[in-house]
Amino acid sequence: MSANVNPYLNFRGTARDALELYHSVFGGELRVGTFREFGMPVGEGEEDLVMHGQLDLDGRPLLMAADVPSHMEHRAGENDFSVSLSGDDVDLLTGWWTALSEGATVQQPLEQAPWGDRFGMLVDRFGVSWLVNIAGGSGA
């Protein structure tokens, strides 16, 4: 069982370029998936934007990034990052989600996602954006 904590950067149409820069700086393994590849609906012309990009270093996530589609609010300099909690430790990650949810604004409930994992998004009572992804999709 494992859990990781890392920054999740938000961009408006430049996530791929940013990830390629960070890959050239830090090395490691870069994986990039588009909204089209994940089967997620977005605005016309946004299908090939980055839904999820991840730079791994030594087999662990270093940072993640995505393009914010036009139907979602994005204020450059104000909501450019989130903190990502990810892994396969269902009890630990669900406990973190529950604790962070107190007084939070839940943007996406922690539930089964199209890519097979459980995923949720919230803004805690201090204004920090959190993403939780539990690999494998199992667990309550």
Secondary structure, 3 states (H helix, E strand, C coil): CCEEEEEEEEECCCHHHHHHHHHHHHCCEEEEEEHHHHCCCCCCCCCCCEEEEEEEECCEEEEEEEECCCCCCCCCCCCCEEEEEEECCHHHHHHHHHHHHCCCEEEEEEEECCCCCEEEEEECCCCCEEEEEECCCCCC
